[in-house]
Amino acid sequence: MQRFMKVSVIVPTYRSQAYLWECLDALRAQTLPSETWEVILVLNGEENPYRAQIEEYISKYAAFNWRFIYTSEPGVSHARNLGLEAATGDYICFIDDDDYVSPTYLEALLSAAEPDSESDSESDSESDSDAKAHAPIMSLSNLLCFNDGEKNIYPDHISGNYQRIKNQGLVGTMQARQYLSGPVAKLVAREYALRERFNPRFSNGEDALYIFALSRFYKQYRSTTEDAVYYRRVRGNSARFKLSSRLASMFSLLWAYVCLWIKHPLQYHFILFASRFLAVPKGIWKIYRAKLKK
């Protein structure tokens, strides 16, 4: 009998470390009934000894819906794309293997993503209310950071965005703009997630590019309750902190945004599109300044 899946959680992993088990343990603790969601683990690059370790873990907790994929081709974009193609849930949730989530994470995201025309559209006209009821909603969770090897939790710019919208019900694209810089801390409908793919050409900025591509389908965003938290691990050796690679790809990344815009110029929020041309060099400048302080 085929199981009915509401959420597919995609976890790409490369040279899996101990933090992967922390990530998977957090998923096993979810309050959302386990029969309604699946975890798609995509191991990319080196196979040994990581494959055996992962298979041992998922066999130990066989009551959960684990799906394991191995590919010798490295790259997080390739891994995420394989996860997308394998997903069967109504919604897609991306979690990085070195991060973890709170127990109510999936349940709260799913609740916020489901349309609720009565509470959100009381003051709208009948036609506007009907349109909103059928429009997709991207649900957004709280997000907090911690440095690798440390226990202190602290907010970042996405945390600030959450605090601004957490009690506002449905909000628009620019009110949720900081969330559109990456695939985590959100739930997206699979039917829209599959219309785009992560661009494997880029090792930096590919996640923001993908979410920007999906933004043409979304005009409404809603935050979860505050106890639903995505905990992001900050590692100094992460690819997103490598200045040389980000400089090398800056102009081609900006051109990729232009190409997306040209395909669907009336579907994207123009101010969001324009903001990408500030965000890309701004991110590089922040890395440069951080290196100068060291």
Buried (B, 14 or more C-beta within 10 A) or exposed (E): EEEEBBBBBBBBBBEBEEBBBBBBEBBEEBEBEBEBBBBBBBBBBEEEEBBEEBBEBBEEEEEBBBBBBBBEEBBBBBBBBBBBEBBBBBBBBBBBBBBBBBBBBBBBBBBBBEBBBEEBBEEBEEEEBEBBBEBBBBBBBBBBBBEEEEEEEEBEEBBEBBEEBBEEBBBEBEBBBBBBBBBBBBBBBBEBBBEBBBBBEBBBBBBBBBBBBBBBBBBBBBBBBBEBBBBBBBBEEEEBBBBEBBBEBBEEBBEBBEEBBEEEEEEBBEEBBEBBEEBBEEBBEEBEEEEEEE
